[in-house]
């Protein structure tokens, strides 16, 4: 029978559970055991949230309080949707055209 290697045991900083240090994730809570990797991943997730989306819907700040701005906002968003559909249809037609 092999003797357990006590140097490979690592305490999870998230749940204080002792886990095999060779594992990447805690056996109890599933948190990443490598602190540097966890910090790097958190910073990348923060940067990802700051990036703009591929297509953001146009919004007006005054649309919540004023019905005119609300209708104007919905008209602009409808125009964005129609433009998106037209671009999609043109892309599909160009893709399906023979070489």
C-alpha positions, 0 to 999 in steps of 0.5 A: 500500500502506498503512503499518501504524499502530504506535500501534494495536499492543498487547502482551498482558499474558497471553502477551506477544504483540503484537496489533492494539490495535483488537481486543478479544481477543488474537490468540494466547491469546484473553485480553481486552486491556482491563485495566479490562474484565478486572478488572471481569469477574473481579469480576463472576464472583467475585460470581456464584460467591458468589450462592446457587443457585436450589435447593441440596440440603440437606447435613449436615456429619456425613453423611460420617462417620456412616451415620445422618446420611448416610441422614437427608441422603438422605431429606431430599434425596429429599423436596426432589426430590419437592417439586420434582416436585410444584411442577413438575407443578402449574405445568404443570397451571396453565399448560395450563388454559384461561384 
